[in-house]
């Protein structure tokens, strides 16, 4: 199951006193489940940009504690710097990374803003996706006049903050105001050119960036810039929405680059921007030799890019993530200037707990030996989930082989779609391998709970029922996940490469075994539930699916055997 991951990028109005900055980042790192990714202080701006990531609840807690600490340590009455600002914590955006939408992040931001206002007495403006009015989606509107204008804005209805105090007093004068919001992930990328010309690089940047270039009289590049009735430059928009770009020369590499910020990665994904910059460069007689990701990138961005380039090659997209990311890296030349290591550049990989031992990370031999050991876990539930994953894997293999089969080029997309679905099925079942063992461990943890008093005994009994219910639900989830593999297996038995039809047959056998094995685990765990109505319902559902699995397996095997004969 995909975790919900949010990135938080608070900006604090202190970039010179490293001791103050350290105290702020310390409270962030103390929150369990948080990974501090970057701390970037600026002396001239007197501002520090901090980046951390985690699941929603830990992120909101870490952000709250950071705002609290900044309010304690930073006195805005004494602050001066080159960057616009209005508070000790100037901005605090939440950014969706994985498993969470921008709209959800906006709601989290409003919750965070309200807590900051209520508990810390810090005025909060909700901005971008979290804004309550269209005007306040623009950070500049929230921060207009900066810190110095807050005393005049407070008390004016249309200027008041969304949360917290609206009175200018000693506390608000010290902390200033904070903008809390939600925005999409911003990708910073530089496109490498086979040129040393900044002028040419700028021309490409103006071709593509949303703002475009000024319109000039007669269409001449040296003509007078045309103005509208308000005296503002009339612009010719570029081809890529949600992007900002300029051209520059990099001494370190000895080449010109088009430097771009993609501020709306849904509207303009990285691979779309790459292809468009390549097209515009070619129109001007230049070539993009590769690209350089600055900072971090969500895994989904590279997966989408890899699948995009695979489809252009008329190849199946039903590959494992590492292979798809490799295609993305090579297709966009992300390793053109220096090696591109996904473990250091992909947000999800950076926050992965590599100390936690997973069954699915073991070798086949190691997994078998661990199962055979005197430890009660992994047991039949994990083995059932693993058999289900192998059923999905076999059918996916047939789909990939069929997609790549000579003479079947017209059907590559049909098989690619099935393979892509198969990869998702396999991933879900692999997650259930460890989750089944984790469910067993929850039961074992209850035995360690105290039981000296009546209250402790009651709490222990309640915890045992909760853990037992979960241990019953997990194998039922394995059954449901495995049942989804049967249509894939059947399609491959009927339509796939005939040389691999026996693999589809083995997949059907594995799927049936996975369902029946998980059904046994549902029954034995349901026996420990005191609520017999729930227990009977879970067992009844498992039995019905098991009977259906046997029927589907028989039908598929009949197809397989008819083709083998």
C-alpha positions as CSV (number, residue, x, y, z in Angstrom):
1,X,0.0,0.0,0.0
2,X,1.3,3.4,-0.9
3,X,2.1,5.7,2.0
4,X,0.8,9.2,2.1
5,X,3.8,11.4,1.9
6,X,3.9,15.2,2.2
7,X,6.9,17.5,1.9
8,X,7.0,20.7,4.0
9,X,9.2,23.6,3.0
10,X,9.0,26.3,5.7
11,X,11.0,29.5,5.3
12,X,12.3,31.1,8.5
13,X,13.4,34.7,8.8
14,X,16.9,33.9,10.0
15,X,19.8,33.1,7.8
16,X,22.8,34.3,9.7
17,X,22.7,32.8,13.2
18,X,23.3,29.1,12.7
19,X,22.6,28.4,16.3
20,X,19.1,29.7,16.0
21,X,18.6,27.7,12.8
22,X,19.9,24.5,14.5
23,X,17.4,24.9,17.3
24,X,14.5,25.1,14.8
25,X,15.7,22.1,12.8
26,X,16.3,20.1,16.0
27,X,12.6,20.3,17.0
28,X,11.7,19.1,13.5
29,X,14.0,16.1,13.7
30,X,12.6,15.1,17.1
31,X,9.2,14.3,15.6
32,X,9.1,10.5,14.9
33,X,8.5,9.7,11.2
34,X,10.1,12.9,9.9
35,X,13.1,13.0,7.5
36,X,15.0,16.3,7.3
37,X,16.1,16.6,3.8
38,X,17.7,20.0,3.4
39,X,18.6,23.2,5.3
40,X,19.6,26.1,3.1
41,X,20.5,29.4,5.0
42,X,21.1,32.6,3.1
43,X,23.1,35.4,4.6
44,X,22.0,38.2,2.3
45,X,18.3,37.3,2.4
46,X,18.6,36.5,6.2
47,X,16.3,33.6,5.5
48,X,16.6,29.8,5.8
49,X,14.7,27.3,3.6
50,X,14.1,24.0,5.4
51,X,12.8,20.9,3.6
52,X,11.4,17.8,5.4
53,X,9.1,15.0,4.5
54,X,6.9,12.4,6.1
55,X,3.3,11.2,6.5
56,X,0.6,13.9,7.1
57,X,0.3,13.8,10.9
58,X,4.0,13.8,11.7
59,X,4.6,16.6,9.1
60,X,1.9,18.8,10.6
61,X,3.3,18.2,14.1
62,X,6.9,19.0,13.0
63,X,5.7,22.1,11.2
64,X,3.8,23.3,14.3
65,X,6.8,22.7,16.6
66,X,9.1,24.6,14.1
67,X,6.7,27.6,14.0
68,X,6.6,27.5,17.8
69,X,10.4,27.5,18.1
70,X,10.8,30.2,15.5
71,X,8.3,32.4,17.3
72,X,10.3,32.0,20.5
73,X,13.7,32.7,18.9
74,X,13.1,35.3,16.2
75,X,12.1,38.9,16.9
76,X,10.7,40.4,13.7
77,X,11.2,43.9,15.1
78,X,14.9,43.5,14.6
79,X,14.8,41.6,11.3
80,X,16.2,42.9,8.0
81,X,17.0,41.0,4.8
82,X,16.9,41.1,1.0
83,X,14.0,38.7,0.7
84,X,10.3,39.7,1.2
85,X,9.0,38.5,4.5
86,X,6.3,39.1,7.1
87,X,6.9,36.7,10.0
88,X,9.4,34.7,12.0
89,X,8.1,31.7,10.0
90,X,7.4,33.5,6.7
91,X,5.8,30.7,4.7
92,X,5.0,27.1,5.4
93,X,3.7,25.2,2.3
94,X,2.7,21.6,2.3
95,X,3.5,19.7,-0.9
96,X,1.9,16.4,-2.0
97,X,4.6,13.8,-2.8
98,X,2.8,10.4,-2.9
99,X,-0.6,8.9,-2.1
100,X,-2.1,12.3,-1.3
101,X,-3.8,15.0,-3.4
102,X,-3.3,18.8,-3.5
103,X,-6.8,19.2,-2.1
104,X,-6.0,17.0,0.9
105,X,-2.8,19.0,1.5
106,X,-4.9,22.2,1.4
107,X,-7.2,20.8,4.1
108,X,-4.1,19.7,6.2
109,X,-2.7,23.3,5.7
110,X,-5.9,24.8,7.0
111,X,-5.9,22.5,10.1
112,X,-2.2,23.5,10.7
113,X,-2.9,27.2,10.2
114,X,-5.8,27.1,12.7
115,X,-3.7,25.3,15.3
116,X,-0.9,27.8,14.9
117,X,-3.3,30.7,15.3
118,X,-5.2,29.2,18.2
119,X,-2.4,27.7,20.3
120,X,0.6,29.9,19.4
121,X,-1.2,33.2,18.9
122,X,0.6,33.7,15.5
123,X,-1.6,35.3,12.8
124,X,-1.9,33.0,9.8
125,X,-2.9,33.7,6.2
126,X,-4.0,30.7,4.2
127,X,-2.5,30.9,0.6
128,X,-2.3,29.0,-2.7
129,X,-4.5,25.9,-2.7
130,X,-5.5,26.4,1.0
131,X,-6.7,30.0,0.4
132,X,-10.3,30.9,1.3
133,X,-10.5,33.6,-1.4
134,X,-9.1,33.6,-5.0
135,X,-7.0,36.7,-4.3
136,X,-5.1,35.0,-1.4
137,X,-4.0,32.2,-3.6
138,X,-1.3,34.7,-4.6
139,X,1.4,34.8,-1.8
140,X,2.2,38.4,-2.8
141,X,-1.4,39.4,-1.9
142,X,-1.1,37.8,1.6
143,X,2.4,39.4,2.1
144,X,1.7,42.8,0.6
145,X,3.6,45.6,2.4
146,X,5.6,42.8,4.2
147,X,6.1,42.9,8.0
148,X,6.1,46.7,8.2
149,X,2.5,46.9,6.9
150,X,0.9,44.4,9.2
151,X,0.1,46.9,11.9
152,X,-2.1,48.9,9.5
153,X,-3.7,45.8,8.0
154,X,-4.8,44.2,11.2
155,X,-8.3,45.3,12.2
156,X,-9.4,45.9,8.6
157,X,-11.9,43.2,7.8
158,X,-10.6,42.4,4.2
159,X,-7.0,42.5,5.4
160,X,-7.3,40.4,8.6
161,X,-5.5,37.0,8.7
162,X,-7.5,33.8,8.4
163,X,-6.5,32.4,11.7
164,X,-5.2,33.7,15.0
165,X,-5.2,37.2,16.4
166,X,-6.2,40.3,14.4
167,X,-4.8,42.8,17.0
168,X,-1.4,44.3,16.7
169,X,0.3,43.9,20.1
170,X,3.6,43.0,21.6
171,X,3.3,39.3,20.7
172,X,2.2,39.8,17.1
173,X,4.8,42.5,16.6
174,X,7.4,40.0,17.7
175,X,6.2,37.0,15.6
176,X,4.7,38.8,12.6
177,X,2.4,36.7,10.5
178,X,2.8,33.3,8.7
179,X,1.5,32.2,5.4
180,X,0.4,28.5,5.5
181,X,-0.6,26.9,2.3
182,X,-0.5,24.0,-0.1
183,X,1.1,23.8,-3.5
184,X,2.2,21.2,-6.0
185,X,5.7,19.9,-6.1
186,X,8.1,22.2,-7.9
187,X,10.7,20.6,-10.1
188,X,13.9,22.5,-10.9
189,X,15.5,21.2,-14.0
190,X,18.3,22.5,-16.3
191,X,18.5,21.4,-19.9
192,X,22.0,21.0,-21.3
193,X,22.7,22.4,-24.7
194,X,25.4,21.7,-27.2
195,X,26.2,25.4,-27.2
196,X,28.0,28.0,-25.2
197,X,25.5,30.8,-26.2
198,X,23.5,32.3,-23.4
199,X,21.5,34.3,-26.0
200,X,20.5,31.1,-27.8
201,X,19.6,29.5,-24.5
202,X,17.5,32.5,-23.5
203,X,15.7,32.4,-26.8
204,X,14.7,28.7,-26.2
205,X,13.6,29.7,-22.6
206,X,11.4,32.4,-24.0
207,X,9.9,30.0,-26.5
208,X,8.7,27.6,-23.8
209,X,8.1,29.5,-20.6
210,X,4.5,30.4,-19.8
211,X,5.3,34.1,-19.6
212,X,6.9,34.0,-23.0
213,X,8.6,37.0,-24.5
214,X,7.6,40.7,-25.1
215,X,5.8,41.5,-28.3
216,X,7.8,43.9,-30.5
217,X,6.8,46.1,-33.3
218,X,7.0,44.5,-36.7
219,X,7.8,41.2,-35.2
220,X,11.5,42.2,-35.2
221,X,13.7,40.9,-32.3
222,X,15.1,44.4,-31.9
223,X,11.8,46.3,-32.5
224,X,10.2,48.5,-29.8
225,X,8.4,46.5,-27.1
226,X,4.6,47.0,-27.5
227,X,2.6,48.2,-24.5
228,X,-1.1,47.7,-23.5
229,X,-3.4,50.5,-22.4
230,X,-2.0,50.3,-18.9
231,X,1.6,50.7,-20.1
232,X,2.5,47.1,-19.4
233,X,4.5,45.0,-21.9
234,X,2.4,42.9,-24.2
235,X,3.7,39.3,-24.0
236,X,3.6,36.4,-26.5
237,X,3.0,33.4,-24.3
238,X,5.4,30.4,-24.4
239,X,4.3,26.8,-25.1
240,X,4.5,25.3,-21.6
241,X,2.0,26.4,-18.9
242,X,3.2,26.3,-15.3
243,X,6.8,26.9,-16.2
244,X,9.4,29.6,-15.6
245,X,12.7,29.6,-17.5
246,X,15.8,31.5,-18.4
247,X,19.0,30.8,-20.3
248,X,22.5,30.9,-18.7
249,X,26.1,29.8,-19.2
250,X,27.6,27.5,-16.5
251,X,31.4,27.8,-16.1
252,X,31.6,24.5,-14.2
253,X,30.3,22.5,-17.2
254,X,31.4,24.9,-20.0
255,X,27.9,24.8,-21.6
256,X,24.8,26.9,-21.9
257,X,21.6,25.6,-20.2
258,X,17.9,26.4,-20.2
259,X,17.1,26.6,-16.5
260,X,13.4,25.9,-15.7
261,X,11.1,25.7,-12.7
262,X,8.1,23.5,-13.4
263,X,5.5,24.9,-10.9
264,X,2.6,22.8,-12.1
265,X,3.8,19.3,-12.8
266,X,0.3,18.0,-13.5
267,X,-0.2,20.4,-16.4
268,X,3.3,20.2,-17.6
269,X,5.0,16.9,-16.6
270,X,8.8,16.7,-16.7
271,X,8.9,14.5,-19.9
272,X,6.5,16.9,-21.7
273,X,8.8,19.8,-20.9
274,X,11.8,17.9,-22.0
275,X,10.4,17.0,-25.4
276,X,9.2,20.6,-25.9
277,X,12.6,22.1,-25.0
278,X,14.2,19.6,-27.4
279,X,11.8,20.6,-30.2
280,X,12.4,24.3,-29.7
281,X,16.2,23.8,-29.5
282,X,16.1,21.8,-32.8
283,X,14.2,24.7,-34.4
284,X,17.1,26.9,-33.6
285,X,19.7,24.5,-34.7
286,X,20.7,23.3,-31.2
287,X,20.4,20.0,-29.5
288,X,19.6,19.1,-25.9
289,X,22.2,16.7,-24.7
290,X,20.6,15.9,-21.4
291,X,19.0,17.4,-18.3
292,X,20.0,18.0,-14.7
293,X,17.5,17.7,-11.8
294,X,18.2,20.3,-9.2
295,X,17.1,19.1,-5.7
296,X,14.6,16.3,-5.4
297,X,12.0,14.7,-7.6
298,X,8.9,12.6,-6.7
299,X,9.1,9.0,-7.8
300,X,5.8,9.4,-9.8
301,X,7.5,12.0,-12.0
302,X,10.1,9.5,-13.2
303,X,7.6,6.6,-13.5
304,X,5.4,8.7,-15.7
305,X,8.4,9.8,-17.8
306,X,9.7,6.3,-18.1
307,X,6.3,5.0,-19.2
308,X,5.9,7.8,-21.7
309,X,9.2,7.0,-23.4
310,X,8.4,3.2,-23.3
311,X,5.2,3.9,-25.1
312,X,7.0,6.0,-27.7
313,X,9.1,2.9,-28.3
314,X,5.9,0.7,-28.5
315,X,7.2,-1.3,-25.5
316,X,5.2,-2.6,-22.6
317,X,5.0,-0.3,-19.6
318,X,4.4,-3.3,-17.3
319,X,7.9,-3.3,-15.9
320,X,9.2,-2.9,-12.3
321,X,9.8,0.6,-11.1
322,X,13.6,0.4,-11.2
323,X,13.6,-0.5,-14.9
324,X,11.1,2.2,-15.7
325,X,13.2,4.8,-13.8
326,X,16.3,3.7,-15.7
327,X,14.4,4.3,-19.0
328,X,13.5,7.8,-17.8
329,X,17.0,8.6,-16.8
330,X,18.5,7.5,-20.1
331,X,15.7,9.0,-22.2
332,X,16.2,12.5,-20.7
333,X,20.0,12.2,-20.2
334,X,19.7,12.9,-16.4
335,X,23.2,11.3,-16.1
336,X,24.7,13.5,-18.8
337,X,26.8,15.7,-16.5
338,X,27.2,13.4,-13.5
339,X,25.7,10.1,-12.3
340,X,22.1,10.2,-11.4
341,X,21.4,8.1,-8.3
342,X,17.7,7.6,-7.6
343,X,18.5,6.8,-4.0
344,X,19.8,10.3,-3.6
345,X,17.3,12.2,-5.8
346,X,13.9,10.5,-5.4
347,X,12.0,11.7,-2.3
348,X,10.4,8.4,-1.5
349,X,13.7,6.6,-1.5
350,X,15.3,9.2,0.8
351,X,12.7,8.7,3.5
352,X,12.6,4.9,3.3
353,X,13.4,3.1,6.5
354,X,16.3,1.0,5.3
355,X,16.9,-0.4,8.8
356,X,13.6,-2.3,8.9
357,X,14.0,-5.9,7.8
358,X,11.4,-6.8,5.1
359,X,10.6,-10.4,4.1
360,X,10.2,-9.3,0.4
361,X,13.7,-7.9,0.4
362,X,15.2,-11.4,1.2
363,X,16.6,-13.8,-1.3
364,X,14.4,-16.7,-2.3
365,X,16.7,-18.9,-0.2
366,X,16.6,-16.5,2.7
367,X,12.9,-16.3,2.7
368,X,12.5,-20.1,2.6
369,X,15.0,-20.5,5.4
370,X,13.3,-17.8,7.5
371,X,9.9,-19.6,7.0
372,X,11.5,-23.0,8.0
373,X,13.0,-21.6,11.2
374,X,11.5,-22.0,14.7
375,X,10.0,-18.5,14.5
376,X,6.1,-18.7,14.0
377,X,6.3,-15.9,11.4
378,X,6.3,-15.7,8.5
379,X,3.6,-18.3,8.3
380,X,0.8,-19.5,6.0
381,X,-0.6,-16.0,5.5
382,X,2.6,-14.5,4.2
383,X,3.2,-17.5,2.0
384,X,-0.3,-17.2,0.6
385,X,0.3,-13.5,-0.3
386,X,3.6,-14.5,-1.9
387,X,2.0,-17.2,-4.0
388,X,-0.6,-14.6,-5.1
389,X,2.2,-12.2,-6.1
390,X,3.9,-15.0,-8.1
391,X,0.6,-15.6,-9.9
392,X,0.4,-12.0,-10.9
393,X,4.1,-12.1,-11.8
394,X,3.7,-15.0,-14.1
395,X,0.8,-13.5,-15.9
396,X,2.6,-10.2,-16.2
397,X,5.6,-12.0,-17.7
398,X,3.3,-13.6,-20.4
399,X,1.9,-10.1,-21.1
400,X,5.4,-8.6,-21.5
401,X,6.6,-11.5,-23.7
402,X,3.5,-11.2,-25.9
403,X,3.9,-7.4,-26.2
404,X,7.4,-7.9,-27.4
405,X,6.7,-10.9,-29.7
406,X,7.8,-10.5,-33.3
407,X,4.9,-10.1,-35.7
408,X,2.6,-9.0,-32.9
409,X,3.5,-5.3,-33.0
410,X,-0.1,-4.3,-33.7
411,X,-1.1,-5.7,-30.3
412,X,1.7,-4.3,-28.1
413,X,-0.6,-1.8,-26.4
414,X,-3.2,-4.5,-25.5
415,X,-0.6,-6.6,-23.7
416,X,1.2,-3.5,-22.2
417,X,-2.1,-2.5,-20.5
418,X,-2.4,-5.9,-19.0
419,X,1.2,-6.0,-17.9
420,X,0.8,-2.6,-16.2
421,X,-2.2,-3.9,-14.2
422,X,-0.2,-7.0,-13.3
423,X,2.6,-5.0,-11.9
424,X,0.1,-3.1,-9.6
425,X,-1.4,-6.5,-8.5
426,X,2.0,-7.9,-7.7
427,X,3.1,-4.9,-5.7
428,X,-0.1,-5.0,-3.6
429,X,0.4,-8.7,-2.9
430,X,4.0,-8.2,-2.0
431,X,3.0,-5.6,0.5
432,X,0.6,-8.1,2.0
433,X,3.5,-10.6,2.5
434,X,5.0,-8.4,5.2
435,X,1.7,-7.0,6.4
436,X,0.5,-10.5,7.3
437,X,3.5,-11.0,9.5
438,X,3.1,-7.5,11.0
439,X,-0.5,-8.5,11.9
440,X,0.8,-11.5,13.7
441,X,3.3,-9.4,15.5
442,X,0.5,-7.0,16.7
443,X,-1.1,-10.0,18.4
444,X,2.2,-11.0,20.0
445,X,2.7,-7.4,21.3
446,X,-0.6,-7.6,23.2
447,X,0.8,-10.5,25.3
448,X,3.4,-8.1,26.6
449,X,0.8,-5.6,27.9
450,X,0.3,-5.4,31.7
451,X,-2.6,-7.2,33.3
452,X,-2.3,-6.4,37.0
453,X,-5.4,-4.3,37.4
454,X,-9.0,-4.7,36.1
455,X,-8.4,-1.6,33.9
456,X,-5.2,-3.1,32.5
457,X,-7.0,-6.4,31.9
458,X,-9.8,-4.7,30.1
459,X,-7.4,-2.7,27.9
460,X,-5.4,-5.8,27.1
461,X,-8.6,-7.7,26.1
462,X,-9.8,-4.8,23.9
463,X,-6.3,-4.7,22.3
464,X,-6.3,-8.4,21.6
465,X,-9.7,-8.2,19.9
466,X,-8.5,-5.3,17.8
467,X,-5.3,-7.1,16.8
468,X,-7.2,-10.4,16.1
469,X,-9.7,-8.6,13.9
470,X,-6.8,-7.0,11.9
471,X,-5.1,-10.4,11.6
472,X,-8.4,-11.8,10.1
473,X,-8.8,-8.8,7.7
474,X,-5.3,-9.0,6.3
475,X,-5.6,-12.6,4.8
476,X,-9.1,-11.6,3.5
477,X,-7.4,-8.7,1.8
478,X,-5.0,-11.2,0.3
479,X,-7.9,-13.2,-1.1
480,X,-9.5,-10.1,-2.7
481,X,-6.1,-9.0,-4.2
482,X,-5.4,-12.5,-5.6
483,X,-8.9,-12.7,-7.1
484,X,-8.1,-9.7,-9.2
485,X,-5.3,-11.7,-10.9
486,X,-7.7,-14.3,-12.5
487,X,-8.9,-12.0,-15.3
488,X,-5.3,-11.2,-16.2
489,X,-4.3,-14.9,-16.1
490,X,-7.3,-15.9,-18.2
491,X,-6.6,-13.2,-20.8
492,X,-3.0,-14.4,-21.1
493,X,-4.1,-18.0,-21.4
494,X,-6.5,-17.0,-24.2
495,X,-4.6,-14.3,-26.0
496,X,-1.0,-14.5,-24.9
497,X,2.0,-16.0,-26.5
498,X,1.1,-19.7,-27.0
499,X,4.7,-20.7,-26.1
500,X,4.0,-19.3,-22.6
501,X,0.5,-20.7,-22.0
502,X,1.8,-23.2,-19.5
503,X,3.1,-20.2,-17.4
504,X,-0.4,-18.8,-17.4
505,X,-1.6,-22.2,-16.1
506,X,0.9,-22.2,-13.3
507,X,-0.2,-18.7,-12.5
508,X,-3.8,-20.0,-12.1
509,X,-2.6,-22.8,-9.8
510,X,-0.7,-20.4,-7.7
511,X,-3.6,-18.0,-7.5
512,X,-6.0,-20.7,-6.3
513,X,-3.5,-21.9,-3.7
514,X,-3.0,-18.3,-2.5
515,X,-6.8,-17.9,-2.1
516,X,-7.3,-21.2,-0.3
517,X,-4.3,-20.7,1.9
518,X,-5.4,-17.2,2.9
519,X,-8.9,-18.6,3.5
520,X,-7.5,-20.9,6.1
521,X,-5.9,-18.0,7.9
522,X,-9.2,-16.1,7.9
523,X,-10.9,-19.0,9.5
524,X,-8.3,-19.7,12.2
525,X,-8.0,-16.0,13.2
526,X,-11.7,-15.4,13.1
527,X,-12.0,-18.1,15.8
528,X,-10.5,-15.7,18.3
529,X,-13.1,-13.0,17.7
530,X,-15.8,-12.6,20.4
531,X,-18.1,-10.8,18.0
532,X,-19.4,-13.8,16.2
533,X,-21.5,-11.8,13.8
534,X,-18.4,-10.1,12.4
535,X,-16.4,-13.4,12.5
536,X,-19.1,-15.2,10.5
537,X,-19.4,-12.5,8.0
538,X,-15.6,-12.5,7.3
539,X,-15.5,-16.3,7.1
540,X,-18.5,-16.4,4.8
541,X,-16.9,-13.9,2.5
542,X,-13.7,-15.8,2.4
543,X,-15.4,-19.1,1.7
544,X,-17.4,-17.6,-1.2
545,X,-14.3,-16.2,-2.8
546,X,-12.5,-19.5,-2.3
547,X,-15.2,-21.4,-4.2
548,X,-15.1,-18.8,-7.0
549,X,-11.3,-19.2,-7.2
550,X,-11.6,-23.0,-7.7
551,X,-14.1,-22.4,-10.4
552,X,-11.9,-19.8,-12.2
553,X,-8.8,-22.0,-11.9
554,X,-10.6,-25.0,-13.5
555,X,-11.8,-22.8,-16.4
556,X,-8.3,-21.4,-17.0
557,X,-6.7,-24.8,-16.8
558,X,-9.2,-26.1,-19.4
559,X,-8.1,-23.3,-21.8
560,X,-4.4,-24.0,-21.1
561,X,-4.7,-27.8,-21.6
562,X,-6.6,-27.4,-24.8
563,X,-3.8,-25.2,-26.2
564,X,-1.1,-27.5,-25.1
565,X,-2.8,-30.5,-26.8
